[in-house]
């Protein structure tokens, strides 16, 4: 029999408004609310503002691509943020409406996104992780796409 312990930790005051997305990566937790992305280090018990959206923009979803790069859906653009420097490395503005969700396939070479238009966009990530190359747009939906997920 294998025993394991789940430790709980209450982290207060990460955001003043609701949290839209959470990503865990090693000892770090990345959270986003409407206007900013905050990282919390479980080892050092410190928090740091990683990225702030422009005025009137909303950060709806985030995901770590690897230990160095975070991808965030910020209104009508996808933002690639360097985790160690907090710098915006690249942004993709190929969207008509607010991006709600995205997922990356297991191989890491395809990104699917869903937005308020109901369109699903597929991007080829093979060329360069900081560039999005639109491979295909899937239409026909009459309503907002709130969730998208690859099935392994």
N, C-alpha and C positions, 0 to 999 in steps of 0.2 A: 504494500500500500504506500502510495506517495502522498505526502502531506504538503500543503502549500498555504501560505499566509497572504491574505490580501490586506494591505495596509490602506487606511483611508486618511486623507488629509484634506482639511477644509482650507481653501484658499480664498480669502476675502478681498474684495475691492479690486478685482481684475478689470471689471468694466462697470460703468454706471448704468448702462442700458443692457438689454438682453443679448445673450451670446448666440450668434448665428451658426458658428462652426467651431469644432475642436479637433485638433490633430495631436497625437502623442508620438514623439520621436526620441527614443532613448530616454534621457533624464529631463527632456523638455516637453512642455505642453504649449501648444500654439492655440490661441483663441482669438476670434474676431467678433466684434460687434459692428454696428453700422459704420463707424468712422475710423476704427483702428484695429491693428493686430498687435496683440501682446503675447510675449513669451514668458513662461514661468519655469524656472529651474528648480526641480524637486530636491536636488542635492544642496545647492547653496541657498535655497528659499528666497530667491530674488526674482523680481519681475522687471521686464524691460519692454518699452514700446518699440516694436520692430518696424511698423509701417503705419502711416496715416493717409487716409483717402483725401482727395481734394474735396472742397466744400460742395455740398449737394450730392456727393457720391455715397454709395453704400457698399460695404464689403459683405458679400453674402456667403462665400464659401472659400475654404483654403485647404491646401494639401501640400505636404512635403514631397518633393520629387526625389530628393536624396538628403544627405546630412548637411548639404551646403545651400540648397535651393528650395524656395517655397513658391508655390503658384497660388495666386489669389484671384477670385472673381470680384472685380470692383466695377459696379454698375455695368457699362457696356464695354469694358476692357478686361483682358487677362493680364495680370502683372506678375513678372518673375522678380523675386526679391532675394538678394543674397542674405543668408541667415546671419553670417558672422559680421558683416558690415552694415546691415540694414539698408543697403542701397537698392534702388530700383534698377535692375539690369536691362529689362526690356518690357515693352507692353505691346499687346496685340489689340488692335481696334477693329477687328473684322465682324463686329456684332451690331445688330440694329437696335436691340433692346437689352434690358438688364439681364445679365447672366445669373441664373439661380443655382446651378449645380454643374459639376463635371466629374468625370472619372477617367482613370488611366488604366489601360489593359495590363494584364499580368506581365507581359513582355516589355512594357514600358515604351512602346513605339506608337501607340495610338491614344489620343485624347478625345473623348466625346463630351460635348457640352449641351446644356439645355437652357433656354432663356424664355423671357416673357412672350416672345412671338410664337412659341410652340415648336420652333425649328430645332432640330438636333444637328449639330455640326460635328464632323469627324475631322481631326487634324492628324497629320503624319509627323511624329516627333523624331524620326530617325535621322534627319539631317543635322539637327542641332537642338539641344534641349532648351535653348533660349529663343527659338524661333518657332512660330506656328505656321505650318503649311496646310492650308485647307484642302482636304482630300475629297470631301463629299458633304452635301447638305441634304438632310432628309426633312421634307415638308409634309403637309397634309394634316397637321394637327391644328385644331381650331382654338386651342387654349394654352395656357402657361405650362411649361415643363418645369416641375419642381424637383424631380429626382431622376437620376440616370445612373445605371450601374452595369458594368460588364459582367457577363456570366462566364466564369473560367471554363 
